[in-house]
Amino acid sequence: GCNFTVHPNVFSPKYFFDTEFFARELPFQQNEEFLEIGSGTGVIAVFAALRGAKHVTAVDINPDAVTNTIENAHINNMETKITVLLGDIYEPLAINSRFDTIYWNTPFGYVDESENLTVLEKAVYDPWYKATHRFISQAGEHLKENGRLLVGFSTTLGKFDVLHMFLEKAGFTVRLVSKTQYTEKYPIAIEIFEAVRSKSRQYVC
């Protein structure tokens, strides 16, 4: 029931099925302060606002994605509830910014070389998972006391053991929220994981 436009140089949801899945299955909460890292076209930011977030902050390292998110917020009359910032993960946030939920559909494609990656490729590939590690290790600086991380991932295409290690070392307990599967050349799983800070560190499926 929503309309979206996709700008050049921004990863289009029509080429991958995860955005539709996340928009449908992410456990949005009423009156939450919601932060999205890597907003892309702004689809999830708009849905978070439509589903009851008090305010949404969307961050992207790609200037074209920032412009795209702003336009789609306007198209769907959510511009007063969505703030869009240009920068790398938490870099553009104020030091005292705190959120109930921080979400990122992480670039779960693990690669060993970072040279010559375009901004579009960075939406899919994360060299040595350096960005993913920063997302998790620095999350505590911007989470409210009972805040949570929502992580979009693919255990088929990504290295979940590395992701889980990062979460565990940062003091998070993680559980699977939702999962879907589709087939291209072979079956691909897409998941949503929720991570909360806890004294007990364990993986709950």
C-alpha positions, 0 to 999 in steps of 0.5 A: 500500500506504499509507494517508493522510488529507487534512485540510481546508485542505490541498491534496489529492493526488487533484485533481492527479496530481503527488504519485503521480508524485513518490512513484513516481519521486523518486530516494530514497537509502538512509540520507540526511538528507532535507528536504521543503519544503511537505510538505502531506499528508506523502505524500512525507515518508512515502515518503522514510522508507519508502524508506530515508531515515535521517531526514526533516524536513518543513516547511510554512507551513500549520499544517493541513498540519503537523498532517496530515503528523504524522498521516500519519507516525503512520498509517504508523508513520514518526513516529520517522523524520519531524520536522515543522516549521511555517515558511516554507521554511528559516526553522524550521531550525537554522542548522547543519542539513545535508541530503543531499537537499532536495526541493520540489514548487515552486508553479510557477504564476507570478503577478504579484500576491500579494494575497489568496492563500490557503494552498491557492493558495500551494501552486500559485502563487508570486508573482514566484517569490520563494519559489522563488528563496529555496528555491534561493539559500539551499539551499547553507546547508543542503546537505551538501557533496555534497548535491542539490536535487530540484525538482518542476516543470511546464515546461507550466504554469511558467516553466522559463527563470526556474527555470533562471536561478535554479539557474545563478546559484546555481552548480547544474548541473541535469538532468532525472530523470523526466517524465510527461504527462497531459491535462486540457483539454490535455497537461500535463508534470510533471518532476523535476529534480536540481540539484547544485553544480558549477563547470560550469554547464550544463543536461543533458537 
